[in-house]
Amino acid sequence: MKISGVDLKDLKEQYGTPLYIYDAKMLKDNMRLYKNNLVSKEFETEVLFASKAFNVKEMVRIVDKEGLSLDCVSVGEFFTALSVGYDPKKVYFHGNNKTPEDIRFILEHNVGVIVVDNLMEIVALDMITKEMKKPVDILIRLNVGVSAHTHKFIVTAHVDSKFGVAYNSEDFKTMLEVIEKSEYINFKGFHSHIGSQIFDLAAFDAAIDKLVSYCKDFKEELILNIGGGFGVHYTDEDKPIPFDVVSKNLIETCEKALKKNNVKIKKLCIEPGRSIVAEAGYTLYTIGFTKKTPNKEYYFIDGGMTDNIRPALYQAKYSCDIVGKENAKKDHLVTIAGKCCESGDLIIEDYYLPEAKPGDLLITYTTGAYGYSMSSNYNKALTPAVVFVEDGKSKLVVRRMRLDELIEREE
């Protein structure tokens, strides 16, 4: 089996397992699908890569070359971008609890836009910008009350969400008052993000309608950032909408809403993350022992919840194959279990595969989002290497963690 012309067995020999593998061409193609189709004659457009999905230096370099802006949610993500010379003015910085240290750091390094989440943050930002004499552009994150039908931990716009403020709330009114009096805070528009792994564009239509209706209360033309959350294919149960169709639909919906409300906006932004990287990513494991119990059969792999926490955290589902046996008879109903000392360390449950032998390679699909980003050193596991493949060649972009690095910060 090959990915972008590179044989998986060769990758195992050269880099070991567990191994994160990314199809670099697919990453670029996905970015271009969004950017080339999010186009309007009525307003500017901007595509931001939501880097929390996968933030490493090489990924930021590709984002830069493809002309996308960047969504960062931590100083660490922002610092990674700075480390490869990415323009900080193209960064939108998010977060519901930015510390004073966070705010000072991003202001010192000339962040482009801060997405303000709540009343206490705008008060803190006002104080710090005065202290530093640093002007900054902001968007206010609004909780538009549109509930996407996804897992409760990845829905971000219901009325009691930890994110954002309601438009007609007292907190929002007070935020505008603080901005009006501020010498350094420049209000530019609104941000909204309704959830993740969404397959129904009607949810985005409803969010856009609400955001556009709010624009009637302002004289200036605003920036509207409607976030991301566009669904991808993990298993055959998922029916994602092509990214070019998503982009065109968002433009059409926004243009109709603007006409209906007789208003104009300056720019429409989107923040795809998972949908750019998920299906371009794979995780390669080596199968070790197998085991049968009265009711189950297990294939044990050399990774687990430390390199993919999503099955344990979200009950996320994945598909997989045994390399070289993709077309063999799949007559074993098995559970793929990791090597962590946790009963919940199960990557895929009740899945039909051929008979496996120790040393066989297992490839799991659509692991490009939130695999590496959410990896951990639980049980003192080593963080896997990351390789990019393209046109028959592989490139190591993150080397495998060494044992000594596990303890180098310990006294």
Buried (B, 14 or more C-beta within 10 A) or exposed (E): BEBBEBBBBEBBEEBBBBBBBBBBBBBBBBBBBBBEBBEBEEBEBBBBBBBBBBBBEBBBBBBBEBEBBBBBBBBEBBEBBBEBEBEBEBBBBBBBEBEEEBBBBBBEBEBBBBBBBBBEBBBBBBEBBEEBEBEBBBBBBBBBBBBBEBBEEBBBBBEEBEBBBEBEEEEBEBBBEBBEEBEBBEBBBBBBBBBBBBBEBEBBBBBBBBBBBBBEEEEEBBBBBBBBBBBBBBEEEEEBBEBBEBBBBBBEBBBBBBEEBEBEBBBBBBBBBBBBBBBBBBBBBBBBEBEEEEEEBBBBBBBBBBBBBBBBBBEBBBBBBBBEBEEEEBEBEBBBBBBBEBEEBBBBBEBEBBBBEEEBBBBBBBBBBBBBBBBEEBBEBBBBBBBBBBEEEBEEBBEBBEEEEBEEEEE
